[in-house]
């Protein structure tokens, strides 16, 4: 019983590692073919179902699966890229002495929550616009 | 001419700001008596620095 549980745990770990290395969807037959040791397809299918239930793997259609982590990474990469493309930036000149004052304030008071000087300047502009 | 370039490089830092925000600034400049975008932004920065208790003299 204990051996069986250990084997199951080992298989689960190995399958997950293999799946998280694949950027594209995969099928059960691919998993069976890629196993170094002969493992019955039913065992792999059962493990895959367990991983789907646990949220580690997503079933895309009747045949194809993908690791949730890989899918999330792909989605986030695309989202970040889209956001960067959506915002057009322009360069603005700021007096160096004012910029230094901002840098000093951000160093001394990180609790204010500004990411960098540009973040502070954007907030200053917004406050100034909305105050009027 | 070279003097102006040298002065700009030494005294100014270039910061990237979303164009949409700068468009709003451009609209506000005329309405509120500012002569330029830079003047508006300097004033906005000084105001926020003052809010956080950083003293800035009016002479700058």
N, CA and C atoms of all chains as a GROMACS GRO file, in nm:
protein
  576
    1UNK      N    1   0.084  -0.120   0.000
    1UNK     CA    2   0.000   0.000   0.000
    1UNK      C    3   0.087   0.125   0.000
    2UNK      N    4   0.189   0.120   0.090
    2UNK     CA    5   0.280   0.233   0.104
    2UNK      C    6   0.360   0.251  -0.025
    3UNK      N    7   0.406   0.136  -0.082
    3UNK     CA    8   0.483   0.139  -0.207
    3UNK      C    9   0.398   0.198  -0.319
    4UNK      N   10   0.274   0.158  -0.322
    4UNK     CA   11   0.183   0.205  -0.425
    4UNK      C   12   0.164   0.356  -0.416
    5UNK      N   13   0.150   0.405  -0.292
    5UNK     CA   14   0.133   0.549  -0.272
    5UNK      C   15   0.257   0.626  -0.315
    6UNK      N   16   0.374   0.568  -0.282
    6UNK     CA   17   0.501   0.632  -0.320
    6UNK      C   18   0.515   0.639  -0.471
    7UNK      N   19   0.478   0.528  -0.536
    7UNK     CA   20   0.485   0.522  -0.682
    7UNK      C   21   0.392   0.626  -0.745
    8UNK      N   22   0.273   0.636  -0.688
    8UNK     CA   23   0.173   0.730  -0.738
    8UNK      C   24   0.225   0.873  -0.725
    9UNK      N   25   0.285   0.901  -0.609
    9UNK     CA   26   0.338   1.034  -0.582
    9UNK      C   27   0.451   1.067  -0.680
   10UNK      N   28   0.535   0.967  -0.705
   10UNK     CA   29   0.648   0.982  -0.795
   10UNK      C   30   0.600   1.007  -0.938
   11UNK      N   31   0.501   0.928  -0.980
   11UNK     CA   32   0.446   0.942  -1.115
   11UNK      C   33   0.382   1.080  -1.133
   12UNK      N   34   0.309   1.122  -1.032
   12UNK     CA   35   0.242   1.252  -1.036
   12UNK      C   36   0.344   1.365  -1.054
   13UNK      N   37   0.451   1.357  -0.976
   13UNK     CA   38   0.556   1.459  -0.981
   13UNK      C   39   0.621   1.462  -1.118
   14UNK      N   40   0.653   1.343  -1.170
   14UNK     CA   41   0.721   1.334  -1.300
   14UNK      C   42   0.631   1.382  -1.414
   15UNK      N   43   0.504   1.344  -1.407
   15UNK     CA   44   0.411   1.387  -1.511
   15UNK      C   45   0.396   1.539  -1.512
   16UNK      N   46   0.383   1.594  -1.393
   16UNK     CA   47   0.365   1.739  -1.381
   16UNK      C   48   0.488   1.814  -1.434
   17UNK      N   49   0.604   1.764  -1.400
   17UNK     CA   50   0.727   1.827  -1.449
   17UNK      C   51   0.732   1.824  -1.602
   18UNK      N   52   0.695   1.708  -1.657
   18UNK     CA   53   0.696   1.691  -1.802
   18UNK      C   54   0.595   1.787  -1.868
   19UNK      N   55   0.476   1.795  -1.808
   19UNK     CA   56   0.369   1.878  -1.866
   19UNK      C   57   0.401   2.027  -1.856
   20UNK      N   58   0.468   2.065  -1.746
   20UNK     CA   59   0.499   2.207  -1.728
   20UNK      C   60   0.613   2.253  -1.818
   21UNK      N   61   0.681   2.157  -1.881
   21UNK     CA   62   0.786   2.193  -1.978
   21UNK      C   63   0.729   2.212  -2.119
   22UNK      N   64   0.604   2.172  -2.136
   22UNK     CA   65   0.544   2.179  -2.270
   22UNK      C   66   0.459   2.303  -2.288
   23UNK      N   67   0.498   2.383  -2.387
   23UNK     CA   68   0.427   2.509  -2.413
   23UNK      C   69   0.298   2.487  -2.492
   24UNK      N   70   0.289   2.369  -2.556
   24UNK     CA   71   0.172   2.341  -2.640
   24UNK      C   72   0.086   2.230  -2.577
   25UNK      N   73  -0.043   2.224  -2.614
   25UNK     CA   74  -0.129   2.117  -2.560
   25UNK      C   75  -0.076   1.978  -2.596
   26UNK      N   76  -0.106   1.881  -2.512
   26UNK     CA   77  -0.058   1.743  -2.534
   26UNK      C   78  -0.173   1.645  -2.513
   27UNK      N   79  -0.154   1.524  -2.566
   27UNK     CA   80  -0.256   1.420  -2.550
   27UNK      C   81  -0.205   1.311  -2.455
   28UNK      N   82  -0.295   1.221  -2.415
   28UNK     CA   83  -0.254   1.112  -2.326
   28UNK      C   84  -0.156   1.020  -2.398
   29UNK      N   85  -0.182   0.996  -2.528
   29UNK     CA   86  -0.091   0.906  -2.600
   29UNK      C   87   0.052   0.962  -2.606
   30UNK      N   88   0.064   1.093  -2.613
   30UNK     CA   89   0.199   1.152  -2.612
   30UNK      C   90   0.267   1.125  -2.478
   31UNK      N   91   0.190   1.139  -2.369
   31UNK     CA   92   0.246   1.112  -2.236
   31UNK      C   93   0.290   0.967  -2.226
   32UNK      N   94   0.206   0.875  -2.275
   32UNK     CA   95   0.239   0.731  -2.270
   32UNK      C   96   0.367   0.704  -2.349
   33UNK      N   97   0.375   0.762  -2.468
   33UNK     CA   98   0.493   0.739  -2.554
   33UNK      C   99   0.621   0.800  -2.498
   34UNK      N  100   0.606   0.907  -2.420
   34UNK     CA  101   0.725   0.974  -2.369
   34UNK      C  102   0.777   0.914  -2.238
   35UNK      N  103   0.700   0.825  -2.177
   35UNK     CA  104   0.746   0.763  -2.051
   35UNK      C  105   0.863   0.670  -2.079
   36UNK      N  106   0.968   0.684  -1.997
   36UNK     CA  107   1.087   0.600  -2.016
   36UNK      C  108   1.058   0.455  -1.978
   37UNK      N  109   0.976   0.438  -1.876
   37UNK     CA  110   0.938   0.302  -1.835
   37UNK      C  111   0.796   0.275  -1.883
   38UNK      N  112   0.763   0.150  -1.916
   38UNK     CA  113   0.626   0.123  -1.962
   38UNK      C  114   0.522   0.142  -1.851
   39UNK      N  115   0.438   0.238  -1.870
   39UNK     CA  116   0.331   0.265  -1.772
   39UNK      C  117   0.198   0.253  -1.846
   40UNK      N  118   0.103   0.178  -1.791
   40UNK     CA  119  -0.026   0.161  -1.862
   40UNK      C  120  -0.096   0.294  -1.885
   41UNK      N  121  -0.157   0.306  -2.002
   41UNK     CA  122  -0.227   0.429  -2.039
   41UNK      C  123  -0.337   0.463  -1.938
   42UNK      N  124  -0.401   0.357  -1.882
   42UNK     CA  125  -0.511   0.381  -1.786
   42UNK      C  126  -0.458   0.450  -1.659
   43UNK      N  127  -0.338   0.412  -1.620
   43UNK     CA  128  -0.277   0.472  -1.500
   43UNK      C  129  -0.249   0.621  -1.524
   44UNK      N  130  -0.198   0.648  -1.643
   44UNK     CA  131  -0.169   0.788  -1.678
   44UNK      C  132  -0.298   0.868  -1.688
   45UNK      N  133  -0.400   0.805  -1.748
   45UNK     CA  134  -0.529   0.873  -1.760
   45UNK      C  135  -0.588   0.906  -1.622
   46UNK      N  136  -0.579   0.806  -1.530
   46UNK     CA  137  -0.630   0.829  -1.394
   46UNK      C  138  -0.557   0.944  -1.325
   47UNK      N  139  -0.425   0.945  -1.343
   47UNK     CA  140  -0.343   1.049  -1.279
   47UNK      C  141  -0.377   1.186  -1.338
   48UNK      N  142  -0.399   1.187  -1.469
   48UNK     CA  143  -0.433   1.311  -1.537
   48UNK      C  144  -0.568   1.365  -1.484
   49UNK      N  145  -0.664   1.274  -1.465
   49UNK     CA  146  -0.795   1.314  -1.412
   49UNK      C  147  -0.779   1.374  -1.272
   50UNK      N  148  -0.691   1.312  -1.193
   50UNK     CA  149  -0.665   1.362  -1.058
   50UNK      C  150  -0.606   1.502  -1.064
   51UNK      N  151  -0.511   1.522  -1.158
   51UNK     CA  152  -0.446   1.652  -1.171
   51UNK      C  153  -0.545   1.759  -1.222
   52UNK      N  154  -0.639   1.715  -1.306
   52UNK     CA  155  -0.743   1.808  -1.353
   52UNK      C  156  -0.831   1.850  -1.235
   53UNK      N  157  -0.869   1.750  -1.151
   53UNK     CA  158  -0.951   1.779  -1.032
   53UNK      C  159  -0.880   1.875  -0.937
   54UNK      N  160  -0.748   1.860  -0.926
   54UNK     CA  161  -0.671   1.944  -0.834
   54UNK      C  162  -0.640   2.082  -0.894
   55UNK      N  163  -0.672   2.100  -1.021
   55UNK     CA  164  -0.649   2.231  -1.084
   55UNK      C  165  -0.509   2.249  -1.141
   56UNK      N  166  -0.428   2.143  -1.139
   56UNK     CA  167  -0.291   2.153  -1.190
   56UNK      C  168  -0.288   2.145  -1.342
   57UNK      N  169  -0.390   2.078  -1.399
   57UNK     CA  170  -0.397   2.058  -1.543
   57UNK      C  171  -0.535   2.101  -1.593
   58UNK      N  172  -0.540   2.155  -1.714
   58UNK     CA  173  -0.669   2.197  -1.771
   58UNK      C  174  -0.697   2.113  -1.894
   59UNK      N  175  -0.822   2.064  -1.902
   59UNK     CA  176  -0.861   1.985  -2.018
   59UNK      C  177  -0.912   2.082  -2.124
   60UNK      N  178  -0.845   2.086  -2.238
   60UNK     CA  179  -0.882   2.182  -2.342
   60UNK      C  180  -0.997   2.128  -2.428
   61UNK      N  181  -0.986   2.002  -2.471
   61UNK     CA  182  -1.097   1.937  -2.542
   61UNK      C  183  -1.092   1.787  -2.513
   62UNK      N  184  -1.157   1.706  -2.597
   62UNK     CA  185  -1.165   1.562  -2.568
   62UNK      C  186  -1.029   1.494  -2.560
   63UNK      N  187  -0.932   1.548  -2.634
   63UNK     CA  188  -0.803   1.479  -2.640
   63UNK      C  189  -0.686   1.556  -2.579
   64UNK      N  190  -0.697   1.688  -2.577
   64UNK     CA  191  -0.580   1.768  -2.539
   64UNK      C  192  -0.588   1.830  -2.400
   65UNK      N  193  -0.471   1.836  -2.337
   65UNK     CA  194  -0.458   1.891  -2.202
   65UNK      C  195  -0.343   1.991  -2.200
   66UNK      N  196  -0.342   2.073  -2.095
   66UNK     CA  197  -0.231   2.166  -2.077
   66UNK      C  198  -0.211   2.194  -1.929
   67UNK      N  199  -0.086   2.212  -1.887
   67UNK     CA  200  -0.061   2.244  -1.746
   67UNK      C  201  -0.112   2.384  -1.717
   68UNK      N  202  -0.182   2.399  -1.605
   68UNK     CA  203  -0.240   2.530  -1.569
   68UNK      C  204  -0.133   2.638  -1.560
   69UNK      N  205  -0.020   2.602  -1.500
   69UNK     CA  206   0.088   2.700  -1.482
   69UNK      C  207   0.137   2.753  -1.617
   70UNK      N  208   0.150   2.664  -1.716
   70UNK     CA  209   0.197   2.703  -1.849
   70UNK      C  210   0.094   2.795  -1.914
   71UNK      N  211  -0.033   2.757  -1.900
   71UNK     CA  212  -0.141   2.837  -1.958
   71UNK      C  213  -0.144   2.977  -1.897
   72UNK      N  214  -0.128   2.984  -1.766
   72UNK     CA  215  -0.128   3.113  -1.696
   72UNK      C  216  -0.011   3.199  -1.742
   73UNK      N  217   0.106   3.134  -1.754
   73UNK     CA  218   0.226   3.209  -1.797
   73UNK      C  219   0.205   3.268  -1.935
   74UNK      N  220   0.150   3.185  -2.027
   74UNK     CA  221   0.126   3.230  -2.165
   74UNK      C  222   0.028   3.347  -2.166
   75UNK      N  223  -0.078   3.333  -2.087
   75UNK     CA  224  -0.182   3.437  -2.082
   75UNK      C  225  -0.125   3.567  -2.026
   76UNK      N  226  -0.046   3.554  -1.918
   76UNK     CA  227   0.011   3.674  -1.856
   76UNK      C  228   0.109   3.745  -1.949
   77UNK      N  229   0.192   3.664  -2.018
   77UNK     CA  230   0.289   3.723  -2.112
   77UNK      C  231   0.218   3.804  -2.219
   78UNK      N  232   0.108   3.745  -2.274
   78UNK     CA  233   0.032   3.815  -2.379
   78UNK      C  234  -0.034   3.941  -2.324
   79UNK      N  235  -0.086   3.930  -2.202
   79UNK     CA  236  -0.157   4.043  -2.141
   79UNK      C  237  -0.060   4.159  -2.115
   80UNK      N  238   0.057   4.126  -2.060
   80UNK     CA  239   0.156   4.231  -2.031
   80UNK      C  240   0.200   4.298  -2.161
   81UNK      N  241   0.223   4.217  -2.265
   81UNK     CA  242   0.265   4.271  -2.394
   81UNK      C  243   0.158   4.364  -2.451
   82UNK      N  244   0.029   4.320  -2.441
   82UNK     CA  245  -0.081   4.402  -2.493
   82UNK      C  246  -0.091   4.534  -2.420
   83UNK      N  247  -0.076   4.529  -2.284
   83UNK     CA  248  -0.086   4.653  -2.205
   83UNK      C  249   0.024   4.752  -2.242
   84UNK      N  250   0.145   4.698  -2.265
   84UNK     CA  251   0.257   4.786  -2.301
   84UNK      C  252   0.232   4.851  -2.437
   85UNK      N  253   0.172   4.772  -2.527
   85UNK     CA  254   0.146   4.826  -2.661
   85UNK      C  255   0.035   4.930  -2.658
   86UNK      N  256  -0.060   4.913  -2.564
   86UNK     CA  257  -0.175   5.004  -2.559
   86UNK      C  258  -0.138   5.144  -2.512
   87UNK      N  259  -0.036   5.154  -2.427
   87UNK     CA  260  -0.001   5.286  -2.372
   87UNK      C  261   0.110   5.350  -2.455
   88UNK      N  262   0.081   5.471  -2.504
   88UNK     CA  263   0.184   5.546  -2.574
   88UNK      C  264   0.249   5.642  -2.476
   89UNK      N  265   0.380   5.644  -2.477
   89UNK     CA  266   0.450   5.733  -2.386
   89UNK      C  267   0.513   5.850  -2.460
   90UNK      N  268   0.528   5.958  -2.386
   90UNK     CA  269   0.593   6.076  -2.440
   90UNK      C  270   0.700   6.116  -2.338
   91UNK      N  271   0.807   6.177  -2.387
   91UNK     CA  272   0.912   6.218  -2.293
   91UNK      C  273   0.885   6.358  -2.241
   92UNK      N  274   0.914   6.373  -2.114
   92UNK     CA  275   0.886   6.500  -2.049
   92UNK      C  276   1.012   6.544  -1.976
   93UNK      N  277   1.046   6.674  -1.987
   93UNK     CA  278   1.166   6.717  -1.915
   93UNK      C  279   1.129   6.770  -1.777
   94UNK      N  280   1.202   6.721  -1.678
   94UNK     CA  281   1.179   6.759  -1.539
   94UNK      C  282   1.311   6.814  -1.484
   95UNK      N  283   1.308   6.932  -1.418
   95UNK     CA  284   1.432   6.986  -1.362
   95UNK      C  285   1.502   6.882  -1.272
   96UNK      N  286   1.632   6.871  -1.291
   96UNK     CA  287   1.709   6.769  -1.217
   96UNK      C  288   1.695   6.784  -1.066
   97UNK      N  289   1.693   6.913  -1.018
   97UNK     CA  290   1.685   6.932  -0.872
   97UNK      C  291   1.551   6.882  -0.816
   98UNK      N  292   1.442   6.902  -0.894
   98UNK     CA  293   1.312   6.850  -0.849
   98UNK      C  294   1.312   6.697  -0.850
   99UNK      N  295   1.373   6.641  -0.955
   99UNK     CA  296   1.382   6.496  -0.969
   99UNK      C  297   1.457   6.436  -0.850
  100UNK      N  298   1.565   6.507  -0.809
  100UNK     CA  299   1.644   6.459  -0.694
  100UNK      C  300   1.563   6.462  -0.564
  101UNK      N  301   1.480   6.569  -0.552
  101UNK     CA  302   1.393   6.579  -0.432
  101UNK      C  303   1.297   6.460  -0.427
  102UNK      N  304   1.243   6.425  -0.545
  102UNK     CA  305   1.149   6.311  -0.551
  102UNK      C  306   1.223   6.183  -0.511
  103UNK      N  307   1.341   6.161  -0.571
  103UNK     CA  308   1.419   6.040  -0.541
  103UNK      C  309   1.446   6.029  -0.391
  104UNK      N  310   1.482   6.143  -0.330
  104UNK     CA  311   1.514   6.144  -0.187
  104UNK      C  312   1.388   6.106  -0.105
  105UNK      N  313   1.275   6.167  -0.143
  105UNK     CA  314   1.150   6.138  -0.071
  105UNK      C  315   1.114   5.989  -0.084
  106UNK      N  316   1.129   5.934  -0.204
  106UNK     CA  317   1.092   5.793  -0.225
  106UNK      C  318   1.184   5.699  -0.146
  107UNK      N  319   1.311   5.740  -0.135
  107UNK     CA  320   1.406   5.658  -0.055
  107UNK      C  321   1.370   5.662   0.092
  108UNK      N  322   1.339   5.785   0.139
  108UNK     CA  323   1.312   5.803   0.282
  108UNK      C  324   1.175   5.751   0.325
  109UNK      N  325   1.077   5.756   0.230
  109UNK     CA  326   0.941   5.715   0.268
  109UNK      C  327   0.883   5.611   0.172
  110UNK      N  328   0.937   5.490   0.174
  110UNK     CA  329   0.886   5.387   0.082
  110UNK      C  330   0.739   5.353   0.108
  111UNK      N  331   0.691   5.386   0.231
  111UNK     CA  332   0.551   5.354   0.264
  111UNK      C  333   0.451   5.433   0.178
  112UNK      N  334   0.499   5.536   0.108
  112UNK     CA  335   0.407   5.613   0.021
  112UNK      C  336   0.361   5.528  -0.097
  113UNK      N  337   0.439   5.426  -0.130
  113UNK     CA  338   0.395   5.328  -0.229
  113UNK      C  339   0.424   5.361  -0.375
  114UNK      N  340   0.510   5.461  -0.399
  114UNK     CA  341   0.543   5.491  -0.539
  114UNK      C  342   0.647   5.393  -0.591
  115UNK      N  343   0.627   5.349  -0.716
  115UNK     CA  344   0.719   5.252  -0.775
  115UNK      C  345   0.851   5.320  -0.809
  116UNK      N  346   0.842   5.438  -0.869
  116UNK     CA  347   0.962   5.514  -0.907
  116UNK      C  348   0.926   5.662  -0.922
  117UNK      N  349   1.022   5.742  -0.968
  117UNK     CA  350   1.000   5.887  -0.980
  117UNK      C  351   0.889   5.917  -1.081
  118UNK      N  352   0.886   5.838  -1.188
  118UNK     CA  353   0.787   5.861  -1.292
  118UNK      C  354   0.645   5.840  -1.236
  119UNK      N  355   0.631   5.740  -1.150
  119UNK     CA  356   0.502   5.710  -1.085
  119UNK      C  357   0.459   5.830  -0.999
  120UNK      N  358   0.554   5.887  -0.927
  120UNK     CA  359   0.526   6.004  -0.842
  120UNK      C  360   0.481   6.122  -0.930
  121UNK      N  361   0.554   6.145  -1.040
  121UNK     CA  362   0.522   6.258  -1.129
  121UNK      C  363   0.383   6.241  -1.189
  122UNK      N  364   0.349   6.118  -1.230
  122UNK     CA  365   0.216   6.093  -1.285
  122UNK      C  366   0.108   6.124  -1.181
  123UNK      N  367   0.134   6.086  -1.055
  123UNK     CA  368   0.037   6.113  -0.949
  123UNK      C  369   0.024   6.263  -0.927
  124UNK      N  370   0.138   6.334  -0.929
  124UNK     CA  371   0.137   6.480  -0.909
  124UNK      C  372   0.054   6.546  -1.019
  125UNK      N  373   0.072   6.502  -1.141
  125UNK     CA  374  -0.003   6.560  -1.255
  125UNK      C  375  -0.152   6.534  -1.237
  126UNK      N  376  -0.188   6.409  -1.206
  126UNK     CA  377  -0.331   6.375  -1.190
  126UNK      C  378  -0.396   6.457  -1.079
  127UNK      N  379  -0.326   6.466  -0.965
  127UNK     CA  380  -0.383   6.542  -0.853
  127UNK      C  381  -0.403   6.687  -0.894
  128UNK      N  382  -0.306   6.741  -0.966
  128UNK     CA  383  -0.313   6.880  -1.010
  128UNK      C  384  -0.430   6.902  -1.107
  129UNK      N  385  -0.450   6.805  -1.194
  129UNK     CA  386  -0.559   6.817  -1.293
  129UNK      C  387  -0.695   6.807  -1.226
  130UNK      N  388  -0.709   6.713  -1.132
  130UNK     CA  389  -0.839   6.691  -1.070
  130UNK      C  390  -0.874   6.796  -0.965
  131UNK      N  391  -0.769   6.864  -0.912
  131UNK     CA  392  -0.792   6.964  -0.809
  131UNK      C  393  -0.860   7.088  -0.869
  132UNK      N  394  -0.836   7.107  -0.999
  132UNK     CA  395  -0.886   7.229  -1.064
  132UNK      C  396  -1.033   7.222  -1.101
  133UNK      N  397   2.368   7.790  -2.942
  133UNK     CA  398   2.292   7.664  -2.961
  133UNK      C  399   2.351   7.547  -2.880
  134UNK      N  400   2.481   7.522  -2.890
  134UNK     CA  401   2.538   7.412  -2.809
  134UNK      C  402   2.519   7.436  -2.659
  135UNK      N  403   2.519   7.566  -2.622
  135UNK     CA  404   2.503   7.600  -2.482
  135UNK      C  405   2.366   7.551  -2.430
  136UNK      N  406   2.264   7.568  -2.514
  136UNK     CA  407   2.129   7.526  -2.476
  136UNK      C  408   2.123   7.375  -2.456
  137UNK      N  409   2.187   7.303  -2.547
  137UNK     CA  410   2.187   7.156  -2.538
  137UNK      C  411   2.255   7.112  -2.409
  138UNK      N  412   2.372   7.177  -2.381
  138UNK     CA  413   2.448   7.140  -2.262
  138UNK      C  414   2.365   7.168  -2.137
  139UNK      N  415   2.295   7.281  -2.139
  139UNK     CA  416   2.214   7.319  -2.023
  139UNK      C  417   2.101   7.217  -2.002
  140UNK      N  418   2.038   7.174  -2.113
  140UNK     CA  419   1.928   7.079  -2.105
  140UNK      C  420   1.977   6.946  -2.047
  141UNK      N  421   2.089   6.899  -2.098
  141UNK     CA  422   2.141   6.769  -2.050
  141UNK      C  423   2.179   6.775  -1.904
  142UNK      N  424   2.234   6.891  -1.861
  142UNK     CA  425   2.282   6.899  -1.724
  142UNK      C  426   2.168   6.923  -1.625
  143UNK      N  427   2.068   7.000  -1.667
  143UNK     CA  428   1.970   7.044  -1.569
  143UNK      C  429   1.836   6.973  -1.576
  144UNK      N  430   1.815   6.897  -1.677
  144UNK     CA  431   1.686   6.828  -1.690
  144UNK      C  432   1.702   6.676  -1.699
  145UNK      N  433   1.600   6.608  -1.651
  145UNK     CA  434   1.595   6.462  -1.661
  145UNK      C  435   1.474   6.432  -1.747
  146UNK      N  436   1.487   6.336  -1.838
  146UNK     CA  437   1.373   6.302  -1.924
  146UNK      C  438   1.298   6.182  -1.866
  147UNK      N  439   1.168   6.202  -1.848
  147UNK     CA  440   1.084   6.099  -1.785
  147UNK      C  441   0.974   6.059  -1.882
  148UNK      N  442   0.943   5.930  -1.887
  148UNK     CA  443   0.836   5.883  -1.977
  148UNK      C  444   0.700   5.892  -1.906
  149UNK      N  445   0.606   5.962  -1.971
  149UNK     CA  446   0.472   5.980  -1.915
  149UNK      C  447   0.371   5.940  -2.023
  150UNK      N  448   0.260   5.873  -1.985
  150UNK     CA  449   0.161   5.836  -2.087
  150UNK      C  450   0.112   5.958  -2.166
  151UNK      N  451   0.105   5.942  -2.296
  151UNK     CA  452   0.067   6.052  -2.384
  151UNK      C  453  -0.072   6.106  -2.349
  152UNK      N  454  -0.163   6.014  -2.310
  152UNK     CA  455  -0.300   6.057  -2.279
  152UNK      C  456  -0.302   6.158  -2.163
  153UNK      N  457  -0.211   6.136  -2.064
  153UNK     CA  458  -0.205   6.226  -1.949
  153UNK      C  459  -0.149   6.363  -1.991
  154UNK      N  460  -0.049   6.358  -2.078
  154UNK     CA  461   0.010   6.485  -2.125
  154UNK      C  462  -0.089   6.562  -2.212
  155UNK      N  463  -0.175   6.490  -2.282
  155UNK     CA  464  -0.279   6.558  -2.362
  155UNK      C  465  -0.373   6.636  -2.271
  156UNK      N  466  -0.404   6.575  -2.154
  156UNK     CA  467  -0.491   6.644  -2.057
  156UNK      C  468  -0.422   6.768  -2.002
  157UNK      N  469  -0.289   6.754  -1.980
  157UNK     CA  470  -0.211   6.868  -1.931
  157UNK      C  471  -0.216   6.980  -2.035
  158UNK      N  472  -0.198   6.946  -2.161
  158UNK     CA  473  -0.199   7.047  -2.268
  158UNK      C  474  -0.332   7.124  -2.270
  159UNK      N  475  -0.440   7.050  -2.243
  159UNK     CA  476  -0.571   7.117  -2.243
  159UNK      C  477  -0.583   7.213  -2.124
  160UNK      N  478  -0.521   7.173  -2.010
  160UNK     CA  479  -0.533   7.253  -1.888
  160UNK      C  480  -0.442   7.376  -1.888
  161UNK      N  481  -0.334   7.372  -1.964
  161UNK     CA  482  -0.235   7.481  -1.962
  161UNK      C  483  -0.301   7.617  -1.990
  162UNK      N  484  -0.366   7.629  -2.102
  162UNK     CA  485  -0.426   7.756  -2.142
  162UNK      C  486  -0.530   7.805  -2.042
  163UNK      N  487  -0.612   7.709  -1.996
  163UNK     CA  488  -0.722   7.745  -1.906
  163UNK      C  489  -0.674   7.804  -1.775
  164UNK      N  490  -0.559   7.757  -1.727
  164UNK     CA  491  -0.516   7.796  -1.593
  164UNK      C  492  -0.394   7.887  -1.591
  165UNK      N  493  -0.368   7.949  -1.702
  165UNK     CA  494  -0.264   8.053  -1.707
  165UNK      C  495  -0.120   8.007  -1.707
  166UNK      N  496  -0.096   7.883  -1.740
  166UNK     CA  497   0.044   7.837  -1.749
  166UNK      C  498   0.095   7.865  -1.890
  167UNK      N  499   0.227   7.893  -1.899
  167UNK     CA  500   0.284   7.924  -2.030
  167UNK      C  501   0.328   7.797  -2.104
  168UNK      N  502   0.362   7.694  -2.029
  168UNK     CA  503   0.408   7.570  -2.094
  168UNK      C  504   0.374   7.448  -2.011
  169UNK      N  505   0.390   7.333  -2.075
  169UNK     CA  506   0.368   7.204  -2.012
  169UNK      C  507   0.465   7.186  -1.894
  170UNK      N  508   0.591   7.226  -1.918
  170UNK     CA  509   0.694   7.210  -1.814
  170UNK      C  510   0.658   7.291  -1.689
  171UNK      N  511   0.607   7.412  -1.712
  171UNK     CA  512   0.571   7.498  -1.599
  171UNK      C  513   0.458   7.433  -1.516
  172UNK      N  514   0.360   7.379  -1.584
  172UNK     CA  515   0.248   7.311  -1.517
  172UNK      C  516   0.299   7.192  -1.435
  173UNK      N  517   0.388   7.115  -1.496
  173UNK     CA  518   0.436   6.993  -1.429
  173UNK      C  519   0.526   7.026  -1.309
  174UNK      N  520   0.608   7.130  -1.326
  174UNK     CA  521   0.694   7.171  -1.213
  174UNK      C  522   0.606   7.210  -1.094
  175UNK      N  523   0.500   7.285  -1.124
  175UNK     CA  524   0.408   7.329  -1.020
  175UNK      C  525   0.338   7.209  -0.954
  176UNK      N  526   0.296   7.114  -1.037
  176UNK     CA  527   0.228   6.994  -0.985
  176UNK      C  528   0.321   6.915  -0.893
  177UNK      N  529   0.446   6.900  -0.935
  177UNK     CA  530   0.543   6.824  -0.853
  177UNK      C  531   0.568   6.896  -0.720
  178UNK      N  532   0.589   7.029  -0.728
  178UNK     CA  533   0.615   7.105  -0.605
  178UNK      C  534   0.496   7.093  -0.508
  179UNK      N  535   0.376   7.101  -0.562
  179UNK     CA  536   0.257   7.090  -0.476
  179UNK      C  537   0.252   6.956  -0.402
  180UNK      N  538   0.282   6.849  -0.475
  180UNK     CA  539   0.277   6.717  -0.411
  180UNK      C  540   0.391   6.700  -0.311
  181UNK      N  541   0.508   6.755  -0.344
  181UNK     CA  542   0.621   6.748  -0.250
  181UNK      C  543   0.584   6.824  -0.121
  182UNK      N  544   0.517   6.937  -0.139
  182UNK     CA  545   0.474   7.015  -0.022
  182UNK      C  546   0.374   6.935   0.063
  183UNK      N  547   0.284   6.865  -0.006
  183UNK     CA  548   0.185   6.784   0.067
  183UNK      C  549   0.253   6.679   0.153
  184UNK      N  550   0.367   6.628   0.104
  184UNK     CA  551   0.440   6.527   0.181
  184UNK      C  552   0.541   6.590   0.277
  185UNK      N  553   0.533   6.722   0.291
  185UNK     CA  554   0.617   6.790   0.388
  185UNK      C  555   0.757   6.820   0.342
  186UNK      N  556   0.781   6.812   0.212
  186UNK     CA  557   0.914   6.848   0.162
  186UNK      C  558   0.910   6.996   0.125
  187UNK      N  559   0.993   7.072   0.188
  187UNK     CA  560   0.990   7.216   0.165
  187UNK      C  561   1.051   7.252   0.031
  188UNK      N  562   0.978   7.334  -0.045
  188UNK     CA  563   1.034   7.389  -0.170
  188UNK      C  564   1.014   7.539  -0.167
  189UNK      N  565   1.119   7.615  -0.199
  189UNK     CA  566   1.104   7.761  -0.201
  189UNK      C  567   1.032   7.803  -0.328
  190UNK      N  568   0.963   7.915  -0.322
  190UNK     CA  569   0.888   7.966  -0.436
  190UNK      C  570   0.980   8.025  -0.543
  191UNK      N  571   1.104   8.053  -0.504
  191UNK     CA  572   1.196   8.120  -0.598
  191UNK      C  573   1.245   8.032  -0.711
  192UNK      N  574   1.227   7.901  -0.699
  192UNK     CA  575   1.282   7.812  -0.801
  192UNK      C  576   1.219   7.832  -0.938
   0.00000   0.00000   0.00000
